[in-house]
Amino acid sequence: MTECATCGRTSDLPRSCRPCRNRVRGLLLGLPEAVAQCWMARHRLRAGCQSERVQTSKSAPIPLRMDVLNLLGPSADRTLSGEDQEGPVPVEGVLSSWSDLVAEQTRQKPVSRTVSGLTQHLLDHVEWACRQDWVADFAEELEGLTKTLRRVSGIEAIRILLPVLCPTCDLRTMVREEGSGWAAQCRHCPAVRLSAREYGQLVAQQAQAVSKPGED
């Protein structure tokens, strides 16, 4: 038995547990849709919005959002010699860095620099990646990228309040967040993240407790 590098649970798998592996796979599967939603939000809203000006105040305003273009454009290391990328690292930059690492360590050729190609390459090697020392950083960057895409596109993650108490803080703060890969998590306790099996066990335990109100 080992400790999962991502969530700290005891696992019979190397480096990461099965729920965390499913979560990483889910984040990768959801990226193409998140990118598409972000791209659809590239046009500026006319009402109450000020168009950005390029370079100087004399330049003509553009009808597109620069934050979306920066996020979905090429990363700085491929186009700007010696300059830093402003704002979040573009999607392509995040995915290509991990895809290149996978290709290097598995002795393969790098894949095409497209979101679909990079995502598929990582999905093809997700089980292998989840056995590596860097799996926690990998999962963290994928989660951060997904949250950035949602924030920029204006799409908030759907949270469903669950009818159970948190096993740690004993408050009704358990939710299921769309795209998180977890069946349940507490809004206040970062360590409380449950797989579908663990959530089922929690529901059964709490249901059994309330079914016998007269017993200690």
Summary of the structure (lengths in Angstrom):
residues: 216
radius of gyration: 21.2
end to end distance: 34.7
largest distance: 77.3
contacts: 588
relative contact order: 0.14
helix: 45%
strand: 10%
